[in-house]
Amino acid sequence: MTTAPSVAIATVAALLVYSFARAIRSPLRRWRRRATLQPRLDSVMVGRGLLLFGFVCLAVVVLTHVAEWLRVFPGMGWGLRSSPGHYLNFVSAVLGCGLLIVGMIWISFNTRRSS
C-alpha cells in the first residue's frame, strides 16, 4: 500500500510548515511595529535564525524522501548506502536536529525574564 508513506509525509510536511510559521510569527510582528525598518539583531533573533535554518534542513529531509518515493533524480541513488542522496539526507537530518536543539537552548538562556 502506498497510502501510509504518503500520509506520513504529508503529516510531517504540515507539522514543519506549522512550526516554521510559529517560529517566524513574532519577529515579523515586532519588525512591522518598529519605526525604523532595520530589525535589531538581538540574542533571541539569533536563536530564531538557528531554528529557521534547522526547519529548512528538516524540510530538505522531507523533500529527499518525497523525491525517493517518486523516483525523481535517479542519478542521486536514493536509498543506496554510499550515494549522494543518502549523504544529503543524512547531513540534513543531523544538521537540522542539531540546529533545532541549539536554537531552543539559545533562546531559553537568552530570553529576558519579566520578573
N, C-alpha and C positions, 0 to 999 in steps of 0.2 A: 504494500500500500504506500502510496506517495503522499497521502494527506497528513500523516503525522509529522514528517520533516517540514512540510510547508507551513503547517500550523505553528510549529515550534519556531521557525524562522520569522514568521510574521509576528509572533508574540514578542520575541527578543527585539526585533526591529522597532515595534511600537513602544516597548519599555525604554529603549535607547533614545528614541525621539522625545518621549515624555521627560526623561531625566535631563536631556540636553536643554529642553525648553525651561525646565525649572532652574537649571544652573545659571542660565544667562538672563533670566527674567528680571531679577532685582538690579543687576548692574545697568541694564538698559533703562530701567525706571529712573535710577539715580542720574544717569547721563542726560536724560531728557529734562530733568528738573534743574540742572545746573545752568547758571547764567553764561558761563564760558563753555565753549564747545570742546575743550580739551579735557578728557577724562583723567582723573587723578589716579596715579599708579600707586595704590597702597597695598599692604600685605594681603588683604582679602582678595583683591583683584588678581594678584599673582596666584593665589590658591585656586581661584575660579578658572584662571587660564590653564593651570595644570589639569583641573577637572575636565575642561573643554577638550584639551588635547587627548586625555585618556578616553573620553567618549568617542572622539574621532577614531582612535586606534581600535576600539571595540567595534565601531561601525565597519571598519575595514575587515575585521574578522568575520562579521556577519556577511559582508559582501563577497568575501572569498568563499564562504560556504555556499552562498547562492550561486556563484559562478561555477563551483564544483558540481552542484546539483544540476544546473542547466547545461553543463559541459561547454561552457564558454571559455575561450582561450585554451585549447587543448595542449598547446606548447608549454604551458606552465606546469603541466604534470600534476594536476590536482590529486591529492591522496597518495602520491608516491613519496617515499621517505626522503630522498636527497634532491628534491625538486625545488625550483624557485617558489612555487605555490605553497609548499609546505613551510618554507622559511618565512615567507611573507605572513602566513597565518600565525606561525609560532611567535615571531618577533612582535607582531601587532598585539597578540594576546598578552604576552608578558609585559610589554611596554604599557599597554592600556591598563592592566590591573595594577601595575606598579604606580603609574601616574595618578590613578584614582585614589589609591591609599595615601600617597604623599600629599596630594591636594587636600584630602579630608583632614589629615593631620595638620597640614599647614594652616588651614582655615580655623581648625579648633584651637590651635595655640595662638593665633594672631587676631582673633575677634576681640572687639572691645567689650568689656563687661559693663553692663548698665547699673551695677550696684555701687 
